[in-house]
């Protein structure tokens, strides 16, 4: 039987037994937290982040209108928005990043990642996996040549508490898949809108109309009609044994009211839900926090609509304040709950946008410059890494690659970016070809 | 001269030279870069994939992967890094030595012992002037491993000896410089020195010995301890040649076959394998009650002639060929899908199917097969997919480096690619994410493929054997397609035969199914050969091969192991359980519950196996796995169960609705006047393809007769429960 072990060498089944054995007394989420503390991933004697929430602004968010304003640039580059001061002396954000500006001392902004993949398919792949696409790919492409951060993390940590280790909401990002690691490390996609009153996390809650009593009845019936013989000898390699294990995990998940609570966004106080923003994105961020509490190591929020080839300013006026509010709330909330040190929050897209505003009042793809936000996971607050030139054309100071970025994420999660993974065919692949994390962010 | 004595001599020489503080030319055996130095770099992993052999090298120092490019490596050592790697004037200062021995910090650790023979050899080479080649050094022709085969009857180990044969007829023992790898380390393991040891699993495996781009193979068999009487194998049934060869394989390993499976299991397997769904209750009842002795033949023919056959098998091929519609366009993808389906509906011979694909020309709006050339645009992309899909030869590695386990190098790759040099395209190319325009593919007279290193224009050449040269103005792809589909090309028939065998038997004779090479031998080579021959002799008729396999006794064995085969997971001594394909499960669920699935971009009541693209959203299909159109090339499907699948079957809203639907089968059954026994039998037949046992029936009837039992609810729950067991989810 293929019993995966987590990094501490404890089998998943045993984890679950440990967890549920005592879950009756303590709150499940508390207990999960306790247990994951006991099993804190440690790399080189340093406690590292247990979870990562990666917020992907799909399309390539503008660096000018977010974290890298260029007030001294000519009008056709500068744009309509004004810079504002932040909590970090000397550092300015664009005017709609108001709340994040106030808490800039808790954030790190990287202004100097650049690469050569200026279309969505390739840029997504590079920033989502840390590996450039192996062959030229088209703009609309959804490609995968290398496992994504989330899949690698799931592969490294294994299932946590019987829960999928990698969630993606409301859909998978273009290159967010497992590639050669295999389907069991694909993201668990939750397409439903947590802002809806009927929201539930699919499949981990009972379907509507099915009560607990009936569920129990069906469970009894199932064991009655399940008469297929199992071949217990290990050498026989009976795949049914793995299925049995998964059913047990599934039952445990359903049976635990506390576990269910972790997915139940309706259990949050209204004021908390308001604070995150009563929109799909805000509520997904809140759900991500609950999943982190339940021990899920990697959650991607795939937030579309950041490809502003036209009407950039009117769109950003509406959307930036929402993102500003939700991300700021998420970071503050994590901090208030004492979870920020162990939770890495990252906000990025595939690239930045062109300096010159085009005829449609938009900006086009531009991979010579971009801005990435990082907070938590012991990232030193108030850090601005690198700089672009005064007109924002290109990263010029402390130029960094997507590989450096990927290595930073992995290092923070306790995964050695210099490790070698093997495909099913035995082909070796370096996790990150340049395994150097960004030192300023490592704390 | 053995390697040891050779190295000892080199060491002595080196020592002598040092003592005398002698001049450059030592007068000792001249040391040749390719023959003497490179093997050391290979043996100690310096040029391996994770170290300096990787694409961008390591820490600024790059060697060709496993030393396939001697000129490159020589330049890297002697010319780059300000010649600090090899210092002719002060050999001991060479980074090559200081790093490898750990005298200077080295990311790869200490690779060579400071006082060892290898260090002495390298030092001597530098001392002699670090020549690229010693004039007159004979080239390496081949290597040989001895013994060539061994049957591990007990826990013994086997030492391998590797001999290099040079052009001048001389030989050299290179065991200590060779690298070894087992094709199945669970069967036999091999250590660095070439000692082979059984790994605890019964079976056959190959150990590859590699030295300087050559390899040789040692065949190992690890039979089950104890002996089985010959008479046992003779009395096993033999429906056709397959059985003979499978039983021979069992005999080699002293394994016994499981009992024949019960009739209902054969029924279920045949339906699932041939048409991709479970039998309905009526179909199951009719078959099980049929008393004709030839009912199996009749069933198999009936299924092969059903239109459902084509949908199921075309779906498998679509997995392999289907492009991403965002890339090539929706109409193009749809046309390709139609072309594939039409081929299976007509039972187009497989050689013709491949011939038409390879030589495709026309419009992407009219000719589905042209999509191959819209999707794969450069000769090298076409080379990789064509060789892997149809010949089971993976050339992807050879594109950039000589494959360590293959006979093919870059030259072979680009010569093969030259067949696709003159594929012409007109019209609108790719313009994702819509790519909606029409494109024409035709045989052009322009285009060439050049060797990436030498820049030489290459003439087309097949990977092995002979192909005729194209006539003037003839499409180069025609001789290619003729060569590929020729009866003299065993790879062509065997690759497809292996795919079909893997689909039907749960495991390929070769795994991965499209990786046929000497260093990855089939578990039963005679069987693979015979299947390929049969396929070719029967005119590449896919149905005929399926029929042959399904009607063999080996196909109909039970999955229940016995004492003498419980350890077997690869010799087909018993049935290996397989989790069902996503489409098979979903289509079966729709029939069982009486509620069809609804798909976007498809007509109403369409089935999962009829989908024309994997981009049509379905949580169920995603959970149970389908090729990821985002991945390039699309990966094989994963077969193992996951917790996500379990949760989906257990809790999905959609399945719950199907089971409890007012228009569903559960409601209809419950609302009927039929007695509980009939209801129960009906559900067992439609979900398990069998009748309940008397005990199962009694237990179920009691539930229905319980006071207060809600007949509809119980029927629904019963149906749900049956569909949530492994007996439903697995092909057993």
HADDOCK unambig.tbl for C-alpha pairs under 7 A between the chains (distance, minus, plus):
assign (segid A and resid 138 and name CA) (segid B and resid 432 and name CA) 6.39 0.50 0.50
assign (segid A and resid 139 and name CA) (segid B and resid 432 and name CA) 6.18 0.50 0.50
assign (segid A and resid 139 and name CA) (segid B and resid 433 and name CA) 6.96 0.50 0.50
assign (segid A and resid 140 and name CA) (segid B and resid 326 and name CA) 6.36 0.50 0.50
assign (segid A and resid 140 and name CA) (segid B and resid 327 and name CA) 6.79 0.50 0.50
assign (segid A and resid 140 and name CA) (segid B and resid 432 and name CA) 4.77 0.50 0.50
assign (segid A and resid 140 and name CA) (segid B and resid 433 and name CA) 4.19 0.50 0.50
assign (segid A and resid 141 and name CA) (segid B and resid 326 and name CA) 6.64 0.50 0.50
assign (segid A and resid 141 and name CA) (segid B and resid 327 and name CA) 6.16 0.50 0.50
assign (segid A and resid 141 and name CA) (segid B and resid 432 and name CA) 6.98 0.50 0.50
assign (segid A and resid 141 and name CA) (segid B and resid 433 and name CA) 7.00 0.50 0.50
assign (segid A and resid 142 and name CA) (segid B and resid 630 and name CA) 4.51 0.50 0.50
assign (segid A and resid 143 and name CA) (segid B and resid 630 and name CA) 4.41 0.50 0.50
assign (segid A and resid 143 and name CA) (segid B and resid 631 and name CA) 5.05 0.50 0.50
assign (segid A and resid 143 and name CA) (segid B and resid 632 and name CA) 6.25 0.50 0.50
assign (segid A and resid 144 and name CA) (segid B and resid 630 and name CA) 5.86 0.50 0.50
assign (segid A and resid 144 and name CA) (segid B and resid 631 and name CA) 4.47 0.50 0.50
assign (segid A and resid 144 and name CA) (segid B and resid 632 and name CA) 6.25 0.50 0.50
assign (segid A and resid 145 and name CA) (segid B and resid 631 and name CA) 6.66 0.50 0.50
assign (segid A and resid 145 and name CA) (segid B and resid 632 and name CA) 6.74 0.50 0.50
assign (segid A and resid 179 and name CA) (segid B and resid 631 and name CA) 6.80 0.50 0.50
assign (segid A and resid 182 and name CA) (segid B and resid 638 and name CA) 6.74 0.50 0.50
assign (segid A and resid 183 and name CA) (segid B and resid 625 and name CA) 6.85 0.50 0.50
assign (segid A and resid 183 and name CA) (segid B and resid 638 and name CA) 6.11 0.50 0.50
assign (segid A and resid 184 and name CA) (segid B and resid 642 and name CA) 6.12 0.50 0.50
assign (segid A and resid 202 and name CA) (segid B and resid 652 and name CA) 6.81 0.50 0.50
assign (segid A and resid 203 and name CA) (segid B and resid 647 and name CA) 5.44 0.50 0.50
assign (segid A and resid 203 and name CA) (segid B and resid 648 and name CA) 5.29 0.50 0.50
assign (segid A and resid 203 and name CA) (segid B and resid 651 and name CA) 4.74 0.50 0.50
assign (segid A and resid 203 and name CA) (segid B and resid 652 and name CA) 5.05 0.50 0.50
assign (segid A and resid 204 and name CA) (segid B and resid 647 and name CA) 6.52 0.50 0.50
assign (segid A and resid 204 and name CA) (segid B and resid 651 and name CA) 6.86 0.50 0.50
assign (segid A and resid 205 and name CA) (segid B and resid 651 and name CA) 6.86 0.50 0.50
assign (segid A and resid 206 and name CA) (segid B and resid 651 and name CA) 5.58 0.50 0.50
assign (segid A and resid 207 and name CA) (segid B and resid 651 and name CA) 5.76 0.50 0.50
assign (segid A and resid 207 and name CA) (segid B and resid 652 and name CA) 6.29 0.50 0.50
assign (segid A and resid 207 and name CA) (segid B and resid 653 and name CA) 4.94 0.50 0.50
assign (segid A and resid 207 and name CA) (segid B and resid 656 and name CA) 6.85 0.50 0.50
assign (segid A and resid 218 and name CA) (segid B and resid 717 and name CA) 5.65 0.50 0.50
assign (segid A and resid 218 and name CA) (segid B and resid 721 and name CA) 6.11 0.50 0.50
assign (segid A and resid 221 and name CA) (segid B and resid 718 and name CA) 6.75 0.50 0.50
assign (segid A and resid 221 and name CA) (segid B and resid 721 and name CA) 6.04 0.50 0.50
assign (segid A and resid 222 and name CA) (segid B and resid 721 and name CA) 4.43 0.50 0.50
assign (segid A and resid 222 and name CA) (segid B and resid 722 and name CA) 6.54 0.50 0.50
assign (segid A and resid 222 and name CA) (segid B and resid 725 and name CA) 6.91 0.50 0.50
assign (segid A and resid 225 and name CA) (segid B and resid 722 and name CA) 6.41 0.50 0.50
assign (segid A and resid 226 and name CA) (segid B and resid 725 and name CA) 5.68 0.50 0.50
assign (segid A and resid 228 and name CA) (segid B and resid 727 and name CA) 5.85 0.50 0.50
assign (segid A and resid 235 and name CA) (segid B and resid 566 and name CA) 6.83 0.50 0.50
assign (segid A and resid 235 and name CA) (segid B and resid 567 and name CA) 4.95 0.50 0.50
assign (segid A and resid 236 and name CA) (segid B and resid 566 and name CA) 5.22 0.50 0.50
assign (segid A and resid 236 and name CA) (segid B and resid 567 and name CA) 5.26 0.50 0.50
assign (segid A and resid 236 and name CA) (segid B and resid 568 and name CA) 6.66 0.50 0.50
assign (segid A and resid 236 and name CA) (segid B and resid 569 and name CA) 6.57 0.50 0.50
assign (segid A and resid 239 and name CA) (segid B and resid 577 and name CA) 6.97 0.50 0.50
assign (segid A and resid 240 and name CA) (segid B and resid 726 and name CA) 6.43 0.50 0.50
assign (segid A and resid 242 and name CA) (segid B and resid 641 and name CA) 6.96 0.50 0.50
assign (segid A and resid 243 and name CA) (segid B and resid 641 and name CA) 6.03 0.50 0.50
assign (segid A and resid 246 and name CA) (segid B and resid 642 and name CA) 6.91 0.50 0.50
assign (segid A and resid 246 and name CA) (segid B and resid 643 and name CA) 4.98 0.50 0.50
assign (segid A and resid 246 and name CA) (segid B and resid 646 and name CA) 6.39 0.50 0.50
assign (segid A and resid 247 and name CA) (segid B and resid 646 and name CA) 6.15 0.50 0.50
assign (segid A and resid 250 and name CA) (segid B and resid 646 and name CA) 7.00 0.50 0.50
assign (segid A and resid 250 and name CA) (segid B and resid 647 and name CA) 5.88 0.50 0.50
assign (segid A and resid 428 and name CA) (segid B and resid 49 and name CA) 6.69 0.50 0.50
assign (segid A and resid 428 and name CA) (segid B and resid 50 and name CA) 6.93 0.50 0.50
